[in-house]
């Protein structure tokens, strides 16, 4: 898929709006300030994505929430964390002690819910 710079910028702005909405939902849920980094768009072939993931995260384990989307256009969005960061985020969100750096069912469910919040708030793209 080849997109122009203007098209990428437009999609980027829509994502920024959606992420801002998601941050507000998380702020209200946790009664705390949540800063979400502005997402960026990259169009990659699967091999390129694999190389980039290895560069970003090394060969260590990662936790990812995958969201398929469809509508005006379709694709896959992934929220990816190093496993230790994912465990820490889940512990903060559930109010539990960090304890072991493993992803148990509660932590996986918590991260999945964060992914759902982000996904539902970024559906603004489908209104184009």
C-alpha positions as CSV (number, residue, x, y, z in Angstrom):
1,X,0.0,0.0,0.0
2,X,1.4,3.4,-1.0
3,X,0.0,6.4,0.9
4,X,1.0,10.0,0.2
5,X,2.5,12.1,3.0
6,X,-0.8,14.0,3.2
7,X,-2.8,10.8,3.7
8,X,-0.4,9.6,6.4
9,X,-0.6,12.9,8.1
10,X,-4.4,12.8,8.1
11,X,-4.5,9.3,9.5
12,X,-1.9,10.3,12.1
13,X,-4.0,13.2,13.2
14,X,-7.1,11.0,13.6
15,X,-5.0,8.6,15.7
16,X,-3.8,11.4,17.9
17,X,-7.5,12.4,18.5
18,X,-8.4,8.8,19.4
19,X,-5.4,8.3,21.7
20,X,-6.3,11.6,23.5
21,X,-9.8,10.2,24.0
22,X,-8.3,6.9,25.3
23,X,-6.0,8.8,27.7
24,X,-9.0,10.7,29.1
25,X,-10.9,7.4,29.7
26,X,-7.9,5.9,31.5
27,X,-7.4,9.1,33.5
28,X,-11.0,8.9,34.7
29,X,-10.8,5.2,35.5
30,X,-7.7,5.5,37.5
31,X,-8.2,9.0,38.9
32,X,-4.6,9.7,37.8
33,X,-2.9,11.4,34.9
34,X,-2.0,9.0,32.1
35,X,0.3,10.1,29.4
36,X,0.1,8.2,26.2
37,X,2.8,8.7,23.6
38,X,1.5,9.9,20.3
39,X,1.4,6.9,18.0
40,X,3.1,7.0,14.7
41,X,2.2,5.3,11.5
42,X,4.6,3.0,9.6
43,X,3.6,0.9,6.7
44,X,5.8,-2.2,6.7
45,X,6.1,-5.5,5.0
46,X,6.0,-8.4,7.5
47,X,9.8,-9.0,7.2
48,X,10.5,-5.3,7.8
49,X,8.2,-5.3,10.8
50,X,10.0,-8.3,12.3
51,X,13.4,-6.6,11.9
52,X,12.1,-3.4,13.5
53,X,10.6,-5.3,16.4
54,X,13.9,-7.0,17.0
55,X,15.7,-3.7,16.9
56,X,13.2,-2.1,19.3
57,X,12.8,-5.0,21.8
58,X,15.8,-7.3,21.1
59,X,15.1,-11.0,21.3
60,X,13.5,-10.7,24.7
61,X,9.8,-11.6,25.4
62,X,7.2,-9.0,24.6
63,X,3.5,-8.7,25.5
64,X,1.2,-7.5,22.7
65,X,-2.5,-6.7,22.4
66,X,-3.5,-7.2,18.8
67,X,-6.6,-5.5,17.4
68,X,-7.8,-6.2,13.9
69,X,-9.9,-3.4,12.3
70,X,-12.1,-3.0,9.3
71,X,-14.4,-0.5,7.8
72,X,-13.3,2.2,5.4
73,X,-10.1,0.3,5.3
74,X,-8.7,-2.6,7.3
75,X,-5.5,-3.5,9.1
76,X,-4.0,-4.6,12.3
77,X,-3.0,-2.4,15.3
78,X,-0.7,-3.8,18.0
79,X,0.1,-2.4,21.4
80,X,3.5,-3.9,22.3
81,X,5.4,-3.8,25.6
82,X,8.5,-5.4,27.0
83,X,7.1,-8.1,29.3
84,X,8.4,-6.4,32.5
85,X,6.7,-3.1,31.5
86,X,3.5,-4.9,30.7
87,X,3.5,-6.6,34.1
88,X,4.2,-3.2,35.8
89,X,1.4,-1.5,34.0
90,X,-1.1,-4.3,34.8
91,X,0.0,-4.2,38.5
92,X,-0.5,-0.4,38.6
93,X,-3.9,-0.7,36.9
94,X,-5.2,-3.5,39.2
95,X,-3.6,-2.1,42.4
96,X,-1.7,-5.3,43.1
97,X,1.9,-5.7,44.2
98,X,4.2,-6.3,41.3
99,X,5.5,-9.6,42.7
100,X,6.5,-11.9,39.9
101,X,7.3,-10.5,36.4
102,X,4.9,-13.0,34.8
103,X,1.8,-12.4,32.9
104,X,-1.0,-14.3,34.7
105,X,-4.6,-14.4,33.6
106,X,-5.5,-11.2,35.5
107,X,-2.6,-9.2,34.0
108,X,-3.4,-10.5,30.5
109,X,-7.0,-9.5,30.9
110,X,-6.0,-6.1,32.2
111,X,-3.7,-5.5,29.2
112,X,-6.4,-6.7,26.9
113,X,-8.8,-4.2,28.4
114,X,-6.3,-1.4,27.9
115,X,-6.1,-2.5,24.2
116,X,-9.9,-2.4,24.0
117,X,-10.0,1.1,25.4
118,X,-7.4,2.3,22.9
119,X,-9.1,0.5,20.1
120,X,-12.6,1.8,20.8
121,X,-11.4,5.4,21.2
122,X,-9.4,5.3,17.9
123,X,-12.4,4.2,15.9
124,X,-12.6,7.8,14.9
125,X,-10.7,6.7,11.8
126,X,-13.7,4.8,10.6
127,X,-15.8,7.9,10.6
128,X,-13.8,9.3,7.7
